[in-house]
């Protein structure tokens, strides 16, 4: 297999916008091979790696392909060695490797409890010899030690902070290397914690040799094992796209990195990078350049295009848009994105519409501001400029469009008005407003804020019989006027020419009154307006949230105007109390508008930023509602209410950062259904119901229709109602639909398609269903929210007791909450903005314990813990032997068949202890002889 064949095979996995990057091809500048970012679905990894195996180990070639790290991974140590020497030799020895493994094993035992002793060593065939530098390296891999990627990075940092460890590392090289040679790089640079990606096994940098497995060592005995693995087995074992699950316990607070809010809260978990940046040119990768560091790549604009842009800016954009600072800046950014320096003078002309800029009293500096513009994730485009022009001066904009289309219009008349020629004119007039989604007449219309379905393009059909018809009538009049002038000038030839054109233009005008004629033009328009794969673009930007009159950018935390290139089709159905020229607004300014304008007609809006009486009343009701349905029991105040609101706020975004399956439970009349109603009203089209049978039924064939899945594309919040009694949750389906990976769906009578889910699921139930799965893969997703309150008839005052979370029922609440969405959305946006980390926030004790109890109810050991044991005080613990005897007796009494696994019981008890409020401290003994804050329940004799 040659390189071109492999690259052509991989090109179909090229990463699309908003897809996770699983692999990166490092560019080879010398050989003019470009880099490429890939997104390979998990179910196709084996197929792809079979191809890579053949390429690496049978064709003896490399591609420079790196893998991204996931949340969990094996412990991998990158030893980076540099020697200032011109000799061509390798300085480290096998003894060096053994000592390094011993050094690492000591430190591993300080921070982790693990039971596996296998350690792999991968090495290059020889060092890299530069002019005065020898560069070498060793990779030490513990393939069966699996933990959180962030924890392992923190582990390496912690190890290399200790001075004694730095000294020990230097000592190892001094005592075991050839010529007692010590690396010239610093100790903290020898063990590298700063990497981002890792080469696929068998691959390497362009022109280099790969690291291959040379030794398998027992890290406890430090003996080299006679253990052999095939190259394909090695690739599979340490492929970083595997679904790894943690199998070690953390010690000495090394996992604080996962909960410490003062640490770096970056969502990027791809922290390991095998290749170091030896030179800027060698490691240059254009894909990973930050957008604000890219060279400004300009569109090629000809003089006619520049002239059209000048006309649109100077004749259509309003003085008010030039006067408002924010909108003035947006126009400048848009012009720079379209054409760069070529359009700077047009922005200066636009600035002159602001009288204070002209007379010099404004502090605006066009050149300084222009030079400060950087590209961002949502660059303003030509579509944005045209949209503003239509908004500010639609008539003038249409006039400019017609001037630009003059040649095409005249050609369509001269040719007698063929359907295709007229369709070309129609496309020129309306290409910013209409899209044909498929050739079966699926049309979309941009309504100034979002793309909405337009059955059979009926709105465009109306334009044919109105504005397009009138356009050809105006040309009929133009030709008639020219004919009259020719007659006055005795120009017989001109008279004949213009007479024919006048009649042809009128005929087209007349034909456009004919339904069949228009239908044929619409057929031709389908091919002009058709955008291939547009359905794959709609609602894929996970950082945008659509409203009825604007869009919220969750990455920039601003409310702004909608743009055609946003490709939004969904809406919360909320119309924000703002004027278009006030946009963009940050969250705080938006909140001020909501406070002072809520409930008022636009002509009564003011900008005093003081909450009006309508707002204060609704806000008070919402606050009271949440305090009652989710009473916080945690002493520190960061309890279930705070957590639930953060969870709801994260669903504004389509990023599925947490693989969660949430269950909201509690007996009837506890308010959870009302909360769901509020979420439905607030999220609008971003929220949908799913049948619970999706999780309780057997898996369908992969090619079976799944309309219930298909309608979740673009949704942010999905909910399910309680399953029937005795129905069980299919853990496989639950993991698939909540995992955030690509899923396949198919509408009835349609072709299947794949999409990346943007939603999380809530299961609403009074009685929690059985989940038949004992693996962490299912249970680590589950979070159970207890709704402990109850609401009773307000007439029964004797039952009302707020201390016991019993409150009077407000029977008008379902009607009242219909007025809550705008204010509740404002509250959610404020929560979103203020969250330092959108995924890593503390799970409250009430949810953790409710989830743990639920898990226990779903397995034998869990049932025993739940039914036969009770919690003790802090210093009252029970030895494992006593608890084991209790379990044996309980098992014999309740289960006739089955195998007793003493180690599994011990493991589960230790897990319970560590997750409990007590934690696992000195009083709890050791992992081999644990003592647990549980004791057998003693039944009282009657």
Buried (B, 14 or more C-beta within 10 A) or exposed (E): BEBEEBBEBBEEBEBEEBBBBBBBBBBBBEEEBEBBBBBBBEEEBEEBBEBBBBBBBEEEBBBBBBBBBBEBBBBBBBBBBBBEBEEEBBBBEEEBBBBBBBBBBEBBEBBBEBEBBBBBBBBBEEBBBEEEBBBBBBBBBBBBBBBBBBBBBBBBBBBBEEEEBBEBBBEBBEEBBEEEBBBEBEBBBBBBBBBBBBBBBBBBBBEBBBBBBBBBBBBBEBEBEEEEBEBBEBBBBBBBBBEBEBBBBBEEEBBEBEEEEEBEBEEEBBBBBBBBEBEEEBBBBEBBEEEEEEEEEBEEBEEEBBEBBBBBBEBBBBEEBBBBEBBBBBBBBBBBBBBBEBBBEBBBEBBEBBEEBEEEEBEEEBEEBBEEBBBBEBBBBBBBBBBBBBBBBEEBBBBBBBEBBEEBBBEBBBEEBBBBBBBBBBBBBBBBBBBBBEEEBBBBBBBBBBBBEBEBBEBBBEBBBEBBBEBBBEBBBBBBEBBEEBBEEEBEEBBEBBBBBBBBBBBBBBBBEEEEBBEBBBBBBBEBBBBEEBBBBBBBBBBBBBBBBBBBBBBBBBBBBBBBBBBBBBBBBBEBBBEBBBBBBBBEBBBBBBBBBBBBEEEEEEEEEEBBEBBEEBBEBBEEBBBBBBBBEBEEEBBBBBBBBBBBBBBBBBBBBBBBBBBBBBEEBBBBBBBBBBBBBBBBBBBBEBEBBBBBEEEEEEEEBBEBBBBBBBBBBBBBEBBEEEBBBBBBBBBBBBBBBBBBBBBEEEEBBEBBBBBBBBBBBEEBBEBEBBEEBBBBBBBBBBBBBBBBEEEEEEBBEEEEBBBBBBEEBEEBBEBBBBBBBBBBBBBBBEBEEBBBBBEBBBBBBBBBBBBBBBBBBBBBBBEBBEEBEEEEBBEBEEBBEBBEEBBEEEEEEEEEEEEEBBBBBBBBBEBBEBEBEEEBBEEEEBBBBBBBEEEEEE
